[in-house]
Amino acid sequence: MAGADRDHQRRARRDHQLTSPPTDLTALTGLQAAKAQGRVAGRPEAIGGTPARQAQKLRDGGESVPDIAKVFGVSIATVYRITKSR
């Protein structure tokens, strides 16, 4: 019974978040200002662009994922993620 109540509360909270306007207008206007200046919000990529293409070539060539991770200084999970999507 407690699980059902918890699920109901989680759904109610998500519905509220999706339907309510943001309460922190300062943060919203800051994000809009940053976007207008060409800045990007969020966490930077661990590896992207040319290094990601190089990692994909190594993976296609039969190199092991742990070895590729060591070469680029990233985690094994990152190598799997970038080579899966290409």
MOPAC internal coordinates of N, CA, C and O (Angstrom, degrees):
PM7 1SCF
backbone

  N    0.0000 0     0.00 0     0.00 0    0    0    0
  C    1.4457 1     0.00 0     0.00 0    1    0    0
  C    1.5361 1   110.70 1     0.00 0    2    1    0
  O    1.2310 1   120.91 1   142.60 1    3    2    1
  N    1.3184 1   115.87 1   -37.40 1    3    2    1
  C    1.4635 1   119.02 1  -179.20 1    5    3    2
  C    1.5198 1   110.76 1   -65.75 1    6    5    3
  O    1.2310 1   120.40 1   146.81 1    7    6    5
  N    1.3433 1   116.85 1   -33.19 1    7    6    5
  C    1.4575 1   120.70 1   179.47 1    9    7    6
  C    1.5225 1   111.59 1   -64.98 1   10    9    7
  O    1.2310 1   120.50 1   139.66 1   11   10    9
  N    1.3220 1   116.64 1   -40.34 1   11   10    9
  C    1.4618 1   120.51 1   179.51 1   13   11   10
  C    1.5183 1   110.70 1   -65.69 1   14   13   11
  O    1.2310 1   120.58 1   140.52 1   15   14   13
  N    1.3216 1   116.51 1   -39.48 1   15   14   13
  C    1.4637 1   120.47 1   178.47 1   17   15   14
  C    1.5242 1   110.65 1   -65.31 1   18   17   15
  O    1.2310 1   120.97 1   140.37 1   19   18   17
  N    1.3276 1   115.74 1   -39.63 1   19   18   17
  C    1.4550 1   120.45 1   179.42 1   21   19   18
  C    1.5331 1   110.18 1   -64.99 1   22   21   19
  O    1.2310 1   120.33 1   137.98 1   23   22   21
  N    1.3324 1   116.97 1   -42.02 1   23   22   21
  C    1.4600 1   120.60 1   177.81 1   25   23   22
  C    1.5298 1   111.06 1   -63.05 1   26   25   23
  O    1.2310 1   120.65 1   139.31 1   27   26   25
  N    1.3158 1   116.36 1   -40.69 1   27   26   25
  C    1.4694 1   120.25 1   178.55 1   29   27   26
  C    1.5265 1   110.52 1   -62.13 1   30   29   27
  O    1.2310 1   120.50 1   135.90 1   31   30   29
  N    1.3300 1   116.64 1   -44.10 1   31   30   29
  C    1.4628 1   120.64 1   179.67 1   33   31   30
  C    1.5286 1   110.74 1   -64.02 1   34   33   31
  O    1.2310 1   120.22 1   139.83 1   35   34   33
  N    1.3263 1   117.19 1   -40.17 1   35   34   33
  C    1.4557 1   121.11 1   179.84 1   37   35   34
  C    1.5313 1   110.44 1   -64.26 1   38   37   35
  O    1.2310 1   120.17 1   135.77 1   39   38   37
  N    1.3305 1   117.28 1   -44.23 1   39   38   37
  C    1.4664 1   120.67 1   178.38 1   41   39   38
  C    1.5247 1   111.09 1   -64.00 1   42   41   39
  O    1.2310 1   120.32 1   138.96 1   43   42   41
  N    1.3396 1   116.99 1   -41.04 1   43   42   41
  C    1.4645 1   120.45 1  -179.95 1   45   43   42
  C    1.5281 1   110.51 1   -64.00 1   46   45   43
  O    1.2310 1   120.35 1   139.74 1   47   46   45
  N    1.3267 1   116.94 1   -40.26 1   47   46   45
  C    1.4628 1   120.88 1   179.73 1   49   47   46
  C    1.5336 1   110.07 1   -66.04 1   50   49   47
  O    1.2310 1   120.01 1   136.81 1   51   50   49
  N    1.3290 1   117.58 1   -43.19 1   51   50   49
  C    1.4634 1   121.41 1   179.54 1   53   51   50
  C    1.5233 1   110.56 1   -64.28 1   54   53   51
  O    1.2310 1   120.25 1   137.40 1   55   54   53
  N    1.3179 1   117.13 1   -42.60 1   55   54   53
  C    1.4683 1   120.61 1   178.22 1   57   55   54
  C    1.5239 1   110.67 1   -60.65 1   58   57   55
  O    1.2310 1   120.69 1   138.47 1   59   58   57
  N    1.3288 1   116.29 1   -41.53 1   59   58   57
  C    1.4635 1   120.75 1   179.43 1   61   59   58
  C    1.5271 1   110.32 1   -64.05 1   62   61   59
  O    1.2310 1   120.42 1   137.95 1   63   62   61
  N    1.3431 1   116.80 1   -42.05 1   63   62   61
  C    1.4581 1   120.15 1  -179.22 1   65   63   62
  C    1.5278 1   111.45 1   -65.41 1   66   65   63
  O    1.2310 1   120.78 1   144.76 1   67   66   65
  N    1.3253 1   116.12 1   -35.24 1   67   66   65
  C    1.4576 1   119.43 1  -177.38 1   69   67   66
  C    1.5237 1   113.00 1   -78.48 1   70   69   67
  O    1.2310 1   120.25 1   153.68 1   71   70   69
  N    1.3358 1   117.13 1   -26.32 1   71   70   69
  C    1.4564 1   119.76 1  -175.29 1   73   71   70
  C    1.5198 1   113.45 1  -102.04 1   74   73   71
  O    1.2310 1   119.64 1   162.47 1   75   74   73
  N    1.3118 1   118.29 1   -17.53 1   75   74   73
  C    1.4630 1   120.91 1  -177.59 1   77   75   74
  C    1.5204 1   110.93 1   -87.97 1   78   77   75
  O    1.2310 1   120.35 1   -36.66 1   79   78   77
  N    1.3258 1   116.94 1   143.34 1   79   78   77
  C    1.4675 1   118.80 1   174.91 1   81   79   78
  C    1.5250 1   109.49 1   -70.18 1   82   81   79
  O    1.2310 1   120.00 1   -24.88 1   83   82   81
  N    1.3190 1   117.60 1   155.12 1   83   82   81
  C    1.4603 1   119.21 1   179.63 1   85   83   82
  C    1.5272 1   110.59 1   -62.18 1   86   85   83
  O    1.2310 1   121.13 1   -39.79 1   87   86   85
  N    1.3190 1   115.45 1   140.21 1   87   86   85
  C    1.4552 1   119.64 1  -177.88 1   89   87   86
  C    1.5240 1   111.76 1   -89.34 1   90   89   87
  O    1.2310 1   120.20 1   157.15 1   91   90   89
  N    1.3038 1   117.23 1   -22.85 1   91   90   89
  C    1.4572 1   120.83 1  -178.35 1   93   91   90
  C    1.5252 1   109.14 1   -99.28 1   94   93   91
  O    1.2310 1   120.68 1   -95.09 1   95   94   93
  N    1.3138 1   116.30 1    84.91 1   95   94   93
  C    1.4660 1   120.75 1  -176.92 1   97   95   94
  C    1.5169 1   112.21 1   -69.17 1   98   97   95
  O    1.2310 1   120.24 1   154.56 1   99   98   97
  N    1.3298 1   117.15 1   -25.44 1   99   98   97
  C    1.4550 1   120.60 1   178.28 1  101   99   98
  C    1.5161 1   109.73 1   -63.83 1  102  101   99
  O    1.2310 1   120.47 1   134.77 1  103  102  101
  N    1.3277 1   116.70 1   -45.23 1  103  102  101
  C    1.4630 1   120.46 1   179.04 1  105  103  102
  C    1.5220 1   110.40 1   -65.48 1  106  105  103
  O    1.2310 1   120.32 1   140.43 1  107  106  105
  N    1.3111 1   116.99 1   -39.57 1  107  106  105
  C    1.4574 1   120.91 1   179.92 1  109  107  106
  C    1.5218 1   111.11 1   -63.43 1  110  109  107
  O    1.2310 1   120.07 1   134.31 1  111  110  109
  N    1.3114 1   117.48 1   -45.69 1  111  110  109
  C    1.4657 1   119.33 1  -179.91 1  113  111  110
  C    1.5277 1   110.31 1   -68.92 1  114  113  111
  O    1.2310 1   119.84 1   147.88 1  115  114  113
  N    1.3174 1   117.91 1   -32.12 1  115  114  113
  C    1.4625 1   120.91 1   176.02 1  117  115  114
  C    1.5126 1   111.53 1   -64.28 1  118  117  115
  O    1.2310 1   120.33 1   138.12 1  119  118  117
  N    1.3262 1   116.98 1   -41.88 1  119  118  117
  C    1.4583 1   120.77 1   177.82 1  121  119  118
  C    1.5231 1   110.82 1   -65.55 1  122  121  119
  O    1.2310 1   120.71 1   140.55 1  123  122  121
  N    1.3293 1   116.25 1   -39.45 1  123  122  121
  C    1.4615 1   119.71 1   178.29 1  125  123  122
  C    1.5276 1   110.87 1   -65.16 1  126  125  123
  O    1.2310 1   120.47 1   139.65 1  127  126  125
  N    1.3298 1   116.70 1   -40.35 1  127  126  125
  C    1.4652 1   120.57 1   179.04 1  129  127  126
  C    1.5278 1   110.41 1   -65.26 1  130  129  127
  O    1.2310 1   120.27 1   138.30 1  131  130  129
  N    1.3168 1   117.08 1   -41.70 1  131  130  129
  C    1.4606 1   120.66 1   179.05 1  133  131  130
  C    1.5216 1   110.66 1   -64.46 1  134  133  131
  O    1.2310 1   120.68 1   139.10 1  135  134  133
  N    1.3140 1   116.30 1   -40.90 1  135  134  133
  C    1.4686 1   120.31 1   178.75 1  137  135  134
  C    1.5242 1   110.76 1   -63.48 1  138  137  135
  O    1.2310 1   120.31 1   140.51 1  139  138  137
  N    1.3371 1   117.02 1   -39.49 1  139  138  137
  C    1.4586 1   120.93 1   179.11 1  141  139  138
  C    1.5303 1   111.31 1   -64.32 1  142  141  139
  O    1.2310 1   120.25 1   151.18 1  143  142  141
  N    1.3393 1   117.12 1   -28.82 1  143  142  141
  C    1.4664 1   121.47 1   178.99 1  145  143  142
  C    1.5224 1   111.91 1   -86.90 1  146  145  143
  O    1.2310 1   120.55 1  -179.74 1  147  146  145
  N    1.3322 1   116.55 1     0.26 1  147  146  145
  C    1.4550 1   120.09 1   178.03 1  149  147  146
  C    1.5071 1   114.29 1    86.84 1  150  149  147
  O    1.2310 1   119.76 1  -168.26 1  151  150  149
  N    1.3002 1   118.07 1    11.74 1  151  150  149
  C    1.4626 1   121.17 1   178.46 1  153  151  150
  C    1.5191 1   109.62 1   -84.01 1  154  153  151
  O    1.2310 1   121.10 1   -27.62 1  155  154  153
  N    1.3087 1   115.51 1   152.38 1  155  154  153
  C    1.4546 1   120.53 1  -178.57 1  157  155  154
  C    1.5246 1   108.45 1  -114.53 1  158  157  155
  O    1.2310 1   120.90 1   -47.71 1  159  158  157
  N    1.3225 1   115.89 1   132.29 1  159  158  157
  C    1.4584 1   120.37 1   177.81 1  161  159  158
  C    1.5165 1   109.48 1   -89.81 1  162  161  159
  O    1.2310 1   120.87 1   -23.51 1  163  162  161
  N    1.2968 1   115.94 1   156.49 1  163  162  161
  C    1.4574 1   120.50 1   176.28 1  165  163  162
  C    1.5133 1   112.21 1   111.70 1  166  165  163
  O    1.2310 1   122.28 1    -4.58 1  167  166  165
  N    1.3091 1   113.23 1   175.42 1  167  166  165
  C    1.4457 1   120.33 1  -178.33 1  169  167  166
  C    1.5316 1   110.26 1   -76.53 1  170  169  167
  O    1.2310 1   119.77 1   -43.08 1  171  170  169
  N    1.3219 1   118.04 1   136.92 1  171  170  169
  C    1.4591 1   119.85 1   179.08 1  173  171  170
  C    1.5304 1   111.09 1   -70.17 1  174  173  171
  O    1.2310 1   120.92 1   -26.41 1  175  174  173
  N    1.3250 1   115.85 1   153.59 1  175  174  173
  C    1.4559 1   120.67 1   178.60 1  177  175  174
  C    1.5230 1   109.63 1   -65.59 1  178  177  175
  O    1.2310 1   120.84 1   -36.51 1  179  178  177
  N    1.3301 1   115.99 1   143.49 1  179  178  177
  C    1.4587 1   119.98 1   176.72 1  181  179  178
  C    1.5255 1   109.81 1   -71.02 1  182  181  179
  O    1.2310 1   121.33 1   143.09 1  183  182  181
  N    1.3264 1   115.07 1   -36.91 1  183  182  181
  C    1.4613 1   120.84 1  -179.71 1  185  183  182
  C    1.5210 1   107.07 1  -154.15 1  186  185  183
  O    1.2310 1   120.44 1   -47.60 1  187  186  185
  N    1.2887 1   116.76 1   132.40 1  187  186  185
  C    1.4592 1   119.86 1  -179.09 1  189  187  186
  C    1.5081 1   110.54 1  -157.13 1  190  189  187
  O    1.2310 1   120.70 1    -7.17 1  191  190  189
  N    1.3134 1   116.27 1   172.83 1  191  190  189
  C    1.4572 1   121.69 1   177.40 1  193  191  190
  C    1.5086 1   112.76 1    67.04 1  194  193  191
  O    1.2310 1   120.66 1    48.41 1  195  194  193
  N    1.3240 1   116.34 1  -131.59 1  195  194  193
  C    1.4567 1   122.05 1  -176.40 1  197  195  194
  C    1.5298 1   112.80 1   -61.31 1  198  197  195
  O    1.2310 1   118.74 1   134.45 1  199  198  197
  N    1.3292 1   120.01 1   -45.55 1  199  198  197
  C    1.4645 1   118.65 1   178.08 1  201  199  198
  C    1.5309 1   112.92 1   -60.06 1  202  201  199
  O    1.2310 1   120.25 1   144.56 1  203  202  201
  N    1.3208 1   117.12 1   -35.44 1  203  202  201
  C    1.4602 1   119.75 1   178.77 1  205  203  202
  C    1.5252 1   110.40 1   -66.65 1  206  205  203
  O    1.2310 1   120.55 1   140.45 1  207  206  205
  N    1.3271 1   116.56 1   -39.55 1  207  206  205
  C    1.4683 1   119.75 1   177.44 1  209  207  206
  C    1.5286 1   110.72 1   -66.47 1  210  209  207
  O    1.2310 1   120.53 1   142.25 1  211  210  209
  N    1.3353 1   116.60 1   -37.75 1  211  210  209
  C    1.4595 1   120.24 1   177.16 1  213  211  210
  C    1.5235 1   110.68 1   -64.60 1  214  213  211
  O    1.2310 1   120.47 1   138.60 1  215  214  213
  N    1.3250 1   116.71 1   -41.40 1  215  214  213
  C    1.4647 1   120.81 1   177.99 1  217  215  214
  C    1.5219 1   110.40 1   -61.95 1  218  217  215
  O    1.2310 1   120.51 1   140.21 1  219  218  217
  N    1.3311 1   116.64 1   -39.79 1  219  218  217
  C    1.4653 1   120.66 1   178.98 1  221  219  218
  C    1.5335 1   110.41 1   -64.63 1  222  221  219
  O    1.2310 1   120.45 1   138.91 1  223  222  221
  N    1.3242 1   116.74 1   -41.09 1  223  222  221
  C    1.4637 1   119.77 1   178.70 1  225  223  222
  C    1.5264 1   110.87 1   -63.67 1  226  225  223
  O    1.2310 1   120.48 1   138.53 1  227  226  225
  N    1.3233 1   116.68 1   -41.47 1  227  226  225
  C    1.4558 1   119.92 1   177.31 1  229  227  226
  C    1.5261 1   111.21 1   -62.19 1  230  229  227
  O    1.2310 1   121.07 1   137.01 1  231  230  229
  N    1.3225 1   115.56 1   -42.99 1  231  230  229
  C    1.4738 1   120.98 1   179.42 1  233  231  230
  C    1.5208 1   110.49 1   -64.24 1  234  233  231
  O    1.2310 1   120.40 1   137.02 1  235  234  233
  N    1.3274 1   116.85 1   -42.98 1  235  234  233
  C    1.4658 1   120.74 1   178.01 1  237  235  234
  C    1.5236 1   111.31 1   -64.87 1  238  237  235
  O    1.2310 1   120.89 1   149.91 1  239  238  237
  N    1.3175 1   115.90 1   -30.09 1  239  238  237
  C    1.4597 1   121.41 1   179.78 1  241  239  238
  C    1.5154 1   113.63 1   -80.31 1  242  241  239
  O    1.2310 1   119.98 1   179.06 1  243  242  241
  N    1.3194 1   117.65 1    -0.94 1  243  242  241
  C    1.4595 1   120.52 1   176.25 1  245  243  242
  C    1.5174 1   115.17 1    98.31 1  246  245  243
  O    1.2310 1   120.16 1  -174.84 1  247  246  245
  N    1.3125 1   117.30 1     5.16 1  247  246  245
  C    1.4730 1   120.50 1   178.49 1  249  247  246
  C    1.5289 1   109.25 1   -67.91 1  250  249  247
  O    1.2310 1   120.34 1   -35.65 1  251  250  249
  N    1.3240 1   116.96 1   144.35 1  251  250  249
  C    1.4684 1   119.51 1  -178.37 1  253  251  250
  C    1.5332 1   110.40 1   -74.85 1  254  253  251
  O    1.2310 1   121.22 1   -29.28 1  255  254  253
  N    1.3010 1   115.27 1   150.72 1  255  254  253
  C    1.4652 1   121.06 1  -178.59 1  257  255  254
  C    1.5318 1   111.52 1   -62.50 1  258  257  255
  O    1.2310 1   119.14 1   135.28 1  259  258  257
  N    1.3432 1   119.25 1   -44.72 1  259  258  257
  C    1.4724 1   117.95 1   178.05 1  261  259  258
  C    1.5331 1   113.01 1   -59.85 1  262  261  259
  O    1.2310 1   120.45 1   143.20 1  263  262  261
  N    1.3218 1   116.74 1   -36.80 1  263  262  261
  C    1.4685 1   119.22 1   178.63 1  265  263  262
  C    1.5260 1   111.27 1   -66.98 1  266  265  263
  O    1.2310 1   120.35 1   138.88 1  267  266  265
  N    1.3279 1   116.94 1   -41.12 1  267  266  265
  C    1.4672 1   120.57 1   177.68 1  269  267  266
  C    1.5201 1   110.16 1   -62.88 1  270  269  267
  O    1.2310 1   120.49 1   138.46 1  271  270  269
  N    1.3316 1   116.66 1   -41.54 1  271  270  269
  C    1.4674 1   120.91 1   179.48 1  273  271  270
  C    1.5331 1   110.65 1   -60.73 1  274  273  271
  O    1.2310 1   120.38 1   139.54 1  275  274  273
  N    1.3197 1   116.89 1   -40.46 1  275  274  273
  C    1.4678 1   120.35 1   179.47 1  277  275  274
  C    1.5286 1   110.93 1   -66.19 1  278  277  275
  O    1.2310 1   120.59 1   138.75 1  279  278  277
  N    1.3279 1   116.47 1   -41.25 1  279  278  277
  C    1.4658 1   120.56 1  -178.47 1  281  279  278
  C    1.5294 1   110.83 1   -60.89 1  282  281  279
  O    1.2310 1   120.53 1   136.49 1  283  282  281
  N    1.3354 1   116.60 1   -43.51 1  283  282  281
  C    1.4587 1   120.51 1  -175.70 1  285  283  282
  C    1.5232 1   113.82 1   -94.17 1  286  285  283
  O    1.2310 1   119.99 1   174.50 1  287  286  285
  N    1.3177 1   117.62 1    -5.50 1  287  286  285
  C    1.4611 1   120.78 1   178.02 1  289  287  286
  C    1.5204 1   113.95 1    69.98 1  290  289  287
  O    1.2310 1   120.96 1  -143.94 1  291  290  289
  N    1.3327 1   115.77 1    36.06 1  291  290  289
  C    1.4622 1   120.73 1   178.69 1  293  291  290
  C    1.5216 1   108.65 1  -125.39 1  294  293  291
  O    1.2310 1   120.72 1    -6.76 1  295  294  293
  N    1.3235 1   116.22 1   173.24 1  295  294  293
  C    1.4579 1   119.74 1  -179.90 1  297  295  294
  C    1.5252 1   110.97 1   -78.27 1  298  297  295
  O    1.2310 1   121.13 1   -18.11 1  299  298  297
  N    1.3086 1   115.45 1   161.89 1  299  298  297
  C    1.4613 1   121.51 1   177.24 1  301  299  298
  C    1.5275 1   109.53 1   -61.34 1  302  301  299
  O    1.2310 1   120.40 1   140.13 1  303  302  301
  N    1.3281 1   116.84 1   -39.87 1  303  302  301
  C    1.4655 1   120.68 1   179.37 1  305  303  302
  C    1.5269 1   111.22 1   -60.89 1  306  305  303
  O    1.2310 1   120.15 1   142.60 1  307  306  305
  N    1.3244 1   117.31 1   -37.40 1  307  306  305
  C    1.4594 1   120.83 1   178.52 1  309  307  306
  C    1.5225 1   110.49 1   -64.62 1  310  309  307
  O    1.2310 1   120.35 1   138.11 1  311  310  309
  N    1.3195 1   116.94 1   -41.89 1  311  310  309
  C    1.4678 1   119.94 1   179.02 1  313  311  310
  C    1.5220 1   110.02 1   -62.72 1  314  313  311
  O    1.2310 1   120.16 1   135.38 1  315  314  313
  N    1.3293 1   117.31 1   -44.62 1  315  314  313
  C    1.4532 1   119.84 1   178.10 1  317  315  314
  C    1.5390 1   110.59 1   -60.15 1  318  317  315
  O    1.2310 1   120.79 1   137.77 1  319  318  317
  N    1.3281 1   116.09 1   -42.23 1  319  318  317
  C    1.4757 1   119.82 1  -177.58 1  321  319  318
  C    1.5304 1   111.98 1   -65.27 1  322  321  319
  O    1.2310 1   119.93 1   134.97 1  323  322  321
  N    1.3193 1   117.73 1   -45.03 1  323  322  321
  C    1.4599 1   119.21 1  -176.64 1  325  323  322
  C    1.5219 1   111.94 1   -75.35 1  326  325  323
  O    1.2310 1   119.48 1   151.87 1  327  326  325
  N    1.3233 1   118.61 1   -28.13 1  327  326  325
  C    1.4570 1   119.60 1   179.92 1  329  327  326
  C    1.5212 1   111.43 1   -85.73 1  330  329  327
  O    1.2310 1   119.96 1   159.40 1  331  330  329
  N    1.2993 1   117.69 1   -20.60 1  331  330  329
  C    1.4638 1   120.69 1   177.91 1  333  331  330
  C    1.5088 1   110.69 1   -72.66 1  334  333  331
  O    1.2310 1   119.96 1   141.63 1  335  334  333
  N    1.3192 1   117.69 1   -38.37 1  335  334  333
  C    1.4628 1   121.54 1  -172.47 1  337  335  334
  C    1.5278 1   112.73 1   -83.85 1  338  337  335
  O    1.2310 1   119.32 1   178.14 1  339  338  337
  N    1.2936 1   118.90 1    -1.86 1  339  338  337
  C    1.4815 1   120.44 1  -177.61 1  341  339  338
  C    1.5018 1   110.86 1  -110.11 1  342  341  339
  O    1.2310 1   120.10 1   180.00 1  343  342  341

